[in-house]
Amino acid sequence: MSAPIDSLQIGLHWFGERPGGLDRMFKALIESLPAQGVSVRGLVAGSPGVLADSGGAVQSFANAQAGIGTRLWGARSQLRRLGRLHRPDVVASHFALYAAPTLGVFGDVPRVVHFHGPWADESGVEGRAALSEAMRYSLERMVYRGGTRHIVLSHAFGEILRTRYRVPEERIRVVPGCVDVDRFATPMSKREARERLGLTQDRPVLFCVRRLVSRMGLDDLIDAMFVVKQAVSDVLLVIAGKGPLEEMLRGRIIARGLERQVRLAGFVADDVLPLWYRAADVTVVPTVALEGFGLTTIESLAAGTPVLVTPVGGLPEAVAPLSPDLVLPSGGFHAIGRGIADALLGVRVMPDADACHDYARKHFDHPVVAAQVARIYREAIGAF
């Protein structure tokens, strides 16, 4: 193994407190990089309990609900303290807002930017004020400009980083998302998983786990179930997740007469999520915008369940090498509905459980991805 290096990781939240794709990835790297010779110290917005929950590797600089000034001051204070204790070999940032305070503290340290998505553009899609979006973009540009290397989850996000944020292509490296394959590869059969979850054994089951916001395409998915219902009348779609669109989506289900076909399950605890994937015949990811990778895709595959995705962002990159039939021809309710119906009827051939699981382990397991990240950290140190 190469010489050990010390990394300082600047995250968003701790996954145990505020579940999200970025936070899951951050936690995965905190736990798996040490085996690759990269020691980790991390900072996030969260409770004092983060320190114990992370085994002493990560500490909070402010409560996630505190005002922005308090959070930024807390981040800078903690960073200065850590800098006095020990200068890291590399600073890795995962969220631009909390990385900004490092710019005046670790100017002599190489930086690796983990680009999880265009923060400003995502806020625009979700309807935030234009001024807020402009300010976010300016802050992102400032942080990304100082990166020695930039890690993106897909070539699609690499293109955004190059064109939208003007990061030179030679600094950009693609590393996919990662998953703890062993945790999602539950030994339970589909029948056993359904029994545990109280699901029927005699209906085709679809699963979708997403935050209930507009860019996730859940309104299209609900409308698509009207199409699926015509071909597979006993189908059941379970949508897990919370968000501001919950009541709108509930009303849409009723308006389309799909109360028997679509169920909103609300928040699903992380420890039972593998059972939901295993219980399903197919998982669906109907995103309409700004999807860099979609961890739910590889979580489903690790559980042995095929996943249908819209051709948006990095979703096709994640699943097409396993089977092109996993990528729907387009977005929109009709294409999604027809694709789901074809999958359930066997017209669109889905890979079996072993193929899904093996593909996830080979390409996305924690050690596989952590090794790629560690190589890029060492490359950044050598290029600084």
Secondary structure, 3 states (H helix, E strand, C coil): CCCCEEEEEECCCCCCCCCCHHHHHHHHHHHHHHHHCEEEEEEEECCCCHHHHCCCCEEEEECCCCCHHHHHHHHHHHHHHHHHHCCCCEEEECCHHHHHHHCCCCCCCCEEEEECCCHHHHHHHCCCCHHHHHHHHHHHHHHHHCCCEEEECCHHHHHHHHHCCCCCHHHEEECCCCECHHHHCCCCCHHHHHHHHCCCCCCCEEEEECCCCHHHCHHHHHHHHHHHHHHCCCCEEEEECCCCCHHHHHHHHHHCCCCCCEEEEECCCCCCHHHHHHHCCEEEECCCCCCCCCHHHHHHHHCCCCEEECCCCCHHHHHCCCCHHHECCCCCHHHHHHHHHHHHHCCCCCCCHHHHHHHHHHHHEHHHHHHHHHHHHHHHHHHC
